[in-house]
Amino acid sequence: MHTPLWLWLAVLAFIVVMLAIDLVAHRKAHVIGVKEAATWSAVWVALGVGFGAIIWAFWGAEFGQQYFAGYLIEKSLAVDNVFVWAIIFAHFAVPAQFQHRVLFLGVLGALIFRGIFIAGGAVLIANFSWVLYIFAAFLLYTGFRMIRQRDEHLNPDQSKVLGAFRRLVPMTDTFHGQRLLVRKGGLIMATPLLAVLVLIETTDVVFAVDSIPAIFAVTDEVFLVFTANAFAILGLRAMYFLLADLIHRFVYLKIGLALVLMWVGVKMLLKIDVFYIPTPISLAVIASILAVSVIASLRATRGQGRQHLPTPADPPFRVATEEEDAQLEPLLRRRRRVGRTEHPDRNDATRPQR
């Protein structure tokens, strides 16, 4: 698959433009409702599917199917990521109107980190073919572990990264709007929103360790790996606001995701020395596993509506009052200019006489 430099630049430019549009559309802090989230989710899915159609039309069915297989894997694994975000936001009682800013920055960081991981994975595979055995074994192990730990959930208080952040970085105990940093008493301090962002970025890195080997199992094309990741990640914010209150209904999804990882692990092992499973079969298996797990989940929880995750009775952080916000100092201080204008009350007698 030949992908000229201008095509990479065009895709990157399109991603930047869409991020800018999203940022402008949500520049003011507000609670994002289900209708708005559904609209944006439809936009992002349409863009992802539309790009796959372009791949199919210009580079053929094989590459188009590889893109859609990778996109489906990344999109499904992203649902599990969304549920982890919901747990983090509920644990720290992050006000709903501030969540989009954190997720926007989180997705921006995810694009950067995954780009680095994809480049590193491509270099390893190109120079050390035996790495594929490690990737395949890791996918099988991860899938098995997900099945065993399907009922376990993240406990943010046990995060070593968050613990280190709180020890090393001065931090307030109050949310100050969408600010990540504030200045108090001459000291620049992090707000709880920055701590939440660090934890979200950390969890995404962990998810990337699973998803990047998985997508390399269905395509060797770096361009397809990156674009499938990018278009799947771009819709994560809208997906979160659409599905966060439905976590309790996807009871079998984790088993489905585990089986998908194990399937692509087996596919990768067979591909190395034994047999290449055609992409249409691989795509059909992935879609079938996910469809069965989602349908079975919805049937098992039929009649259950949206439910907010419970927040702690005594949350670790609170929202600052207007008086507390008014007492904040400017984050960036201007240096005072040295000169005559700095001392307007200076005695004119000190000026040299003509």
Solvent accessible surface area in square Angstrom, and as a share of the most:
residue,aa,sasa,rsa
1,M,53,0.23
2,H,142,0.64
3,T,31,0.18
4,P,34,0.21
5,L,131,0.65
6,W,168,0.59
7,L,22,0.11
8,W,63,0.22
9,L,100,0.50
10,A,48,0.37
11,V,10,0.06
12,L,74,0.37
13,A,55,0.42
14,F,77,0.32
15,I,8,0.04
16,V,97,0.56
17,V,80,0.46
18,M,20,0.09
19,L,13,0.06
20,A,49,0.38
21,I,84,0.43
22,D,3,0.01
23,L,67,0.33
24,V,86,0.50
25,A,53,0.41
26,H,10,0.04
27,R,146,0.53
28,K,151,0.64
29,A,44,0.34
30,H,68,0.30
31,V,96,0.55
32,I,16,0.08
33,G,37,0.36
34,V,67,0.39
35,K,173,0.73
36,E,54,0.24
37,A,1,0.01
38,A,41,0.32
39,T,78,0.46
40,W,44,0.16
41,S,16,0.10
42,A,62,0.48
43,V,58,0.34
44,W,4,0.01
45,V,63,0.36
46,A,63,0.49
47,L,48,0.24
48,G,0,0.00
49,V,68,0.39
50,G,31,0.30
51,F,26,0.11
52,G,0,0.00
53,A,54,0.42
54,I,89,0.45
55,I,1,0.00
56,W,104,0.36
57,A,80,0.62
58,F,155,0.65
59,W,71,0.25
60,G,32,0.30
61,A,45,0.35
62,E,73,0.33
63,F,46,0.19
64,G,0,0.00
65,Q,27,0.12
66,Q,19,0.08
67,Y,1,0.00
68,F,44,0.18
69,A,0,0.00
70,G,0,0.00
71,Y,15,0.06
72,L,53,0.26
73,I,0,0.00
74,E,4,0.02
75,K,26,0.11
76,S,10,0.07
77,L,12,0.06
78,A,9,0.07
79,V,19,0.11
80,D,17,0.09
81,N,1,0.00
82,V,0,0.00
83,F,19,0.08
84,V,23,0.13
85,W,3,0.01
86,A,6,0.05
87,I,33,0.17
88,I,0,0.00
89,F,4,0.02
90,A,14,0.11
91,H,39,0.18
92,F,4,0.02
93,A,30,0.23
94,V,7,0.04
95,P,21,0.13
96,A,41,0.32
97,Q,63,0.28
98,F,15,0.06
99,Q,19,0.08
100,H,16,0.07
101,R,60,0.22
102,V,0,0.00
103,L,0,0.00
104,F,13,0.06
105,L,47,0.23
106,G,2,0.02
107,V,1,0.00
108,L,69,0.34
109,G,12,0.11
110,A,2,0.01
111,L,18,0.09
112,I,105,0.53
113,F,78,0.33
114,R,15,0.05
115,G,22,0.21
116,I,104,0.53
117,F,63,0.26
118,I,3,0.01
119,A,54,0.42
120,G,34,0.32
121,G,6,0.06
122,A,21,0.16
123,V,88,0.50
124,L,76,0.38
125,I,36,0.18
126,A,85,0.66
127,N,98,0.50
128,F,92,0.38
129,S,79,0.51
130,W,140,0.49
131,V,9,0.05
132,L,31,0.16
133,Y,96,0.36
134,I,95,0.48
135,F,30,0.12
136,A,0,0.00
137,A,58,0.45
138,F,60,0.25
139,L,0,0.00
140,L,49,0.24
141,Y,122,0.46
142,T,0,0.00
143,G,0,0.00
144,F,107,0.45
145,R,81,0.30
146,M,19,0.09
147,I,46,0.23
148,R,178,0.65
149,Q,75,0.33
150,R,103,0.38
151,D,115,0.60
152,E,107,0.48
153,H,136,0.61
154,L,63,0.32
155,N,62,0.32
156,P,3,0.02
157,D,98,0.51
158,Q,139,0.62
159,S,22,0.14
160,K,181,0.77
161,V,67,0.39
162,L,7,0.03
163,G,24,0.23
164,A,31,0.24
165,F,28,0.12
166,R,110,0.40
167,R,184,0.67
168,L,144,0.71
169,V,48,0.28
170,P,64,0.40
171,M,37,0.17
172,T,8,0.05
173,D,85,0.44
174,T,2,0.01
175,F,1,0.01
176,H,1,0.00
177,G,24,0.23
178,Q,37,0.16
179,R,113,0.41
180,L,42,0.21
181,L,73,0.36
182,V,3,0.02
183,R,28,0.10
184,K,70,0.30
185,G,78,0.75
186,G,34,0.32
187,L,92,0.46
188,I,77,0.39
189,M,37,0.16
190,A,0,0.00
191,T,0,0.00
192,P,0,0.00
193,L,1,0.00
194,L,35,0.17
195,A,3,0.02
196,V,1,0.00
197,L,20,0.10
198,V,38,0.22
199,L,3,0.02
200,I,1,0.01
201,E,29,0.13
202,T,37,0.22
203,T,13,0.07
204,D,3,0.01
205,V,41,0.24
206,V,89,0.51
207,F,34,0.14
208,A,0,0.00
209,V,68,0.39
210,D,17,0.09
211,S,1,0.01
212,I,8,0.04
213,P,11,0.07
214,A,0,0.00
215,I,0,0.00
216,F,5,0.02
217,A,0,0.00
218,V,5,0.03
219,T,3,0.02
220,D,88,0.46
221,E,42,0.19
222,V,52,0.30
223,F,4,0.02
224,L,0,0.00
225,V,0,0.00
226,F,25,0.11
227,T,0,0.00
228,A,0,0.00
229,N,3,0.01
230,A,1,0.00
231,F,6,0.02
232,A,1,0.01
233,I,3,0.02
234,L,0,0.00
235,G,2,0.02
236,L,2,0.01
237,R,3,0.01
238,A,8,0.06
239,M,19,0.08
240,Y,12,0.04
241,F,25,0.11
242,L,43,0.21
243,L,29,0.14
244,A,12,0.10
245,D,29,0.15
246,L,32,0.16
247,I,30,0.15
248,H,47,0.21
249,R,45,0.16
250,F,32,0.13
251,V,74,0.42
252,Y,95,0.36
253,L,9,0.04
254,K,55,0.23
255,I,51,0.26
256,G,2,0.02
257,L,1,0.00
258,A,0,0.00
259,L,77,0.38
260,V,0,0.00
261,L,0,0.00
262,M,54,0.24
263,W,55,0.19
264,V,0,0.00
265,G,0,0.00
266,V,61,0.35
267,K,2,0.01
268,M,2,0.01
269,L,65,0.32
270,L,57,0.28
271,K,56,0.24
272,I,42,0.21
273,D,104,0.54
274,V,113,0.65
275,F,119,0.49
276,Y,92,0.35
277,I,15,0.07
278,P,51,0.32
279,T,2,0.01
280,P,65,0.41
281,I,91,0.46
282,S,1,0.01
283,L,38,0.19
284,A,57,0.45
285,V,43,0.25
286,I,0,0.00
287,A,41,0.32
288,S,60,0.39
289,I,36,0.18
290,L,15,0.07
291,A,47,0.36
292,V,100,0.58
293,S,9,0.06
294,V,44,0.25
295,I,102,0.52
296,A,36,0.28
297,S,0,0.00
298,L,68,0.34
299,R,156,0.57
300,A,62,0.48
301,T,9,0.05
302,R,162,0.59
303,G,79,0.76
304,Q,77,0.34
305,G,46,0.44
306,R,96,0.35
307,Q,96,0.42
308,H,154,0.69
309,L,57,0.29
310,P,117,0.74
311,T,80,0.47
312,P,46,0.29
313,A,116,0.90
314,D,127,0.66
315,P,52,0.33
316,P,57,0.36
317,F,10,0.04
318,R,117,0.43
319,V,73,0.42
320,A,10,0.08
321,T,66,0.39
322,E,148,0.67
323,E,115,0.52
324,E,49,0.22
325,D,47,0.24
326,A,86,0.66
327,Q,140,0.62
328,L,29,0.14
329,E,52,0.23
330,P,96,0.60
331,L,66,0.33
332,L,151,0.75
333,R,142,0.52
334,R,230,0.84
335,R,231,0.84
336,R,181,0.66
337,R,200,0.73
338,V,145,0.84
339,G,32,0.31
340,R,157,0.57
341,T,119,0.69
342,E,46,0.21
343,H,80,0.36
344,P,121,0.76
345,D,127,0.66
346,R,109,0.40
347,N,97,0.50
348,D,84,0.43
349,A,75,0.58
350,T,93,0.54
351,R,113,0.41
352,P,129,0.81
353,Q,149,0.66
354,R,287,1.05
